[in-house]
Amino acid sequence: MVASIALAAVSLAIASIVLGPVALAQSQTPEPQAPASNLVTIATGNKFQQVVPPPNKGDVERRSLTIQNSGSNSDDCWVYVGGDKASKDHSIVLAPGKSYTRYWPFVPSDAIQATCASSSDTLSVQYK
């Protein structure tokens, strides 16, 4: 009996050396976060407000960004990328229905501010 247990233990040891370690489960890459998608309403026309926050420490790099002037009137909107004081002179102009779109590696990692000509104008903002 002792000999058969010893033989089984030796066989198991040899098998584990020959076959190597057995993986019980594979590690998976974490799924990317769902894209942030929202309709932003401009509170006060011609006054910039933040529409995309700066990333938090440890956040995954953004892979895409789209900001669209989704207003139902003929108002222009302005998108400012950066942490400085926003101004129309240094902004991207979005005519009605037009978009500002960027894909990795050209997606800005700064905060993004925007305004439109009138209060209650809307922007569709999507990023992931």
TIDREN-755852 format. One record per residue (C-alpha): x, y, z; residue number from 1; residue in one letter. Coordinates in nm, 4 decimals. Layout:
BEGIN
> c1  c2  c3  i  aa
> X  Y  Z  NUM  A $
...
END
This chain:
BEGIN
> c1  c2  c3  i  aa
> 0.0000  0.0000  0.0000  1  M $
> 0.2782  0.2419  0.0926  2  V $
> 0.4625  0.1488  -0.2252  3  A $
> 0.1581  0.2247  -0.4451  4  S $
> 0.1087  0.5665  -0.2789  5  I $
> 0.4780  0.6448  -0.3258  6  A $
> 0.4563  0.5313  -0.6890  7  L $
> 0.1494  0.7540  -0.7461  8  A $
> 0.3274  1.0534  -0.5889  9  A $
> 0.6372  1.0001  -0.8039  10  V $
> 0.4211  0.9631  -1.1163  11  S $
> 0.2366  1.2851  -1.0341  12  L $
> 0.5636  1.4695  -0.9753  13  A $
> 0.7068  1.3480  -1.3081  14  I $
> 0.3868  1.4394  -1.4922  15  A $
> 0.3888  1.7923  -1.3462  16  S $
> 0.7518  1.8390  -1.4519  17  I $
> 0.6958  1.7066  -1.8021  18  V $
> 0.3623  1.8781  -1.8660  19  L $
> 0.4423  2.2009  -1.6851  20  G $
> 0.1987  2.4079  -1.4829  21  P $
> -0.1636  2.3926  -1.5864  22  V $
> -0.3488  2.7206  -1.6235  23  A $
> -0.6896  2.7037  -1.4644  24  L $
> -0.8123  3.0333  -1.6034  25  A $
> -0.6907  3.2898  -1.8481  26  Q $
> -0.6454  3.6471  -1.7433  27  S $
> -0.8392  3.8889  -1.9564  28  Q $
> -0.7765  4.2457  -2.0460  29  T $
> -1.0266  4.4690  -1.8694  30  P $
> -1.3059  4.5901  -2.0919  31  E $
> -1.2833  4.9584  -2.1772  32  P $
> -1.5288  5.1805  -2.0014  33  Q $
> -1.8499  5.2583  -2.1795  34  A $
> -1.8258  5.5824  -2.3704  35  P $
> -1.9440  5.8939  -2.1966  36  A $
> -2.2247  6.0275  -2.4073  37  S $
> -2.4449  6.3145  -2.3157  38  N $
> -2.6314  6.6116  -2.4427  39  L $
> -2.4884  6.9310  -2.2973  40  V $
> -2.7118  7.2343  -2.2766  41  T $
> -2.5351  7.5684  -2.2748  42  I $
> -2.6433  7.7487  -1.9586  43  A $
> -2.5406  8.0969  -2.0708  44  T $
> -2.4724  8.1868  -2.4315  45  G $
> -2.1218  8.3127  -2.5114  46  N $
> -1.9918  8.1924  -2.1742  47  K $
> -1.7657  7.8861  -2.1815  48  F $
> -1.8492  7.5846  -1.9672  49  Q $
> -1.6672  7.2546  -1.9253  50  Q $
> -1.8113  6.9783  -2.1447  51  V $
> -1.5341  6.7153  -2.1046  52  V $
> -1.3424  6.6887  -1.7769  53  P $
> -0.9672  6.6413  -1.7605  54  P $
> -0.8709  6.2783  -1.6948  55  P $
> -0.8196  6.1609  -1.3383  56  N $
> -0.4840  6.0190  -1.2368  57  K $
> -0.4674  5.6589  -1.3570  58  G $
> -0.7442  5.6950  -1.6183  59  D $
> -0.7034  5.5097  -1.9445  60  V $
> -0.6079  5.7307  -2.2370  61  E $
> -0.9083  5.8508  -2.4365  62  R $
> -0.9503  5.6696  -2.7662  63  R $
> -1.2130  5.8839  -2.9358  64  S $
> -1.3915  6.2137  -2.8955  65  L $
> -1.6817  6.3705  -3.0839  66  T $
> -1.8484  6.6996  -3.0041  67  I $
> -2.1346  6.7964  -3.2342  68  Q $
> -2.3356  7.1163  -3.2524  69  N $
> -2.6769  6.9564  -3.2179  70  S $
> -2.8764  7.2739  -3.1782  71  G $
> -3.1962  7.3112  -3.3757  72  S $
> -3.1300  7.6722  -3.4737  73  N $
> -2.8607  7.8419  -3.6806  74  S $
> -2.6287  7.9263  -3.3886  75  D $
> -2.2570  7.8541  -3.4048  76  D $
> -2.0759  7.6931  -3.1120  77  C $
> -1.7109  7.7163  -3.0068  78  W $
> -1.4986  7.4352  -2.8620  79  V $
> -1.1850  7.5178  -2.6640  80  Y $
> -0.9284  7.2495  -2.5790  81  V $
> -0.6911  7.3204  -2.2926  82  G $
> -0.6624  7.4314  -1.9354  83  G $
> -0.6099  7.7998  -2.0049  84  D $
> -0.8798  8.0655  -2.0128  85  K $
> -1.1107  7.9774  -2.3009  86  A $
> -1.1741  8.2318  -2.5761  87  S $
> -1.3536  8.2258  -2.9090  88  K $
> -1.0364  8.3493  -3.0809  89  D $
> -0.8551  8.0269  -2.9904  90  H $
> -1.1485  7.7898  -3.0344  91  S $
> -1.2804  7.5568  -3.3001  92  I $
> -1.6017  7.6887  -3.4559  93  V $
> -1.8837  7.4390  -3.5036  94  L $
> -2.1597  7.5446  -3.7406  95  A $
> -2.5009  7.3813  -3.6840  96  P $
> -2.4768  7.0037  -3.7372  97  G $
> -2.0950  7.0071  -3.7640  98  K $
> -1.8632  6.8019  -3.5415  99  S $
> -1.5170  6.8066  -3.3910  100  Y $
> -1.3905  6.4458  -3.3960  101  T $
> -1.0564  6.2981  -3.2915  102  R $
> -0.9297  5.9398  -3.2668  103  Y $
> -0.6352  5.7910  -3.0817  104  W $
> -0.3542  5.8980  -3.0721  105  P $
> -0.4809  6.2480  -3.1529  106  F $
> -0.7475  6.2730  -2.8804  107  V $
> -0.6714  6.5639  -2.6479  108  P $
> -0.6290  6.4716  -2.2820  109  S $
> -0.7069  6.8225  -2.1565  110  D $
> -1.0331  6.9551  -2.0247  111  A $
> -1.2607  7.0782  -2.3031  112  I $
> -1.4840  7.3807  -2.2736  113  Q $
> -1.7537  7.4994  -2.5095  114  A $
> -2.0119  7.7688  -2.5618  115  T $
> -2.2740  7.8562  -2.8191  116  C $
> -2.4243  8.1834  -2.9352  117  A $
> -2.7403  8.1445  -2.7241  118  S $
> -2.8476  7.9952  -2.3949  119  S $
> -3.0190  7.6565  -2.4261  120  S $
> -2.8202  7.5580  -2.7388  121  D $
> -2.7048  7.1965  -2.7211  122  T $
> -2.3918  6.9946  -2.7944  123  L $
> -2.3741  6.6186  -2.8233  124  S $
> -2.0545  6.5068  -2.6453  125  V $
> -1.9159  6.1514  -2.6737  126  Q $
> -1.5797  6.0180  -2.5617  127  Y $
> -1.4242  5.6905  -2.4559  128  K $
END
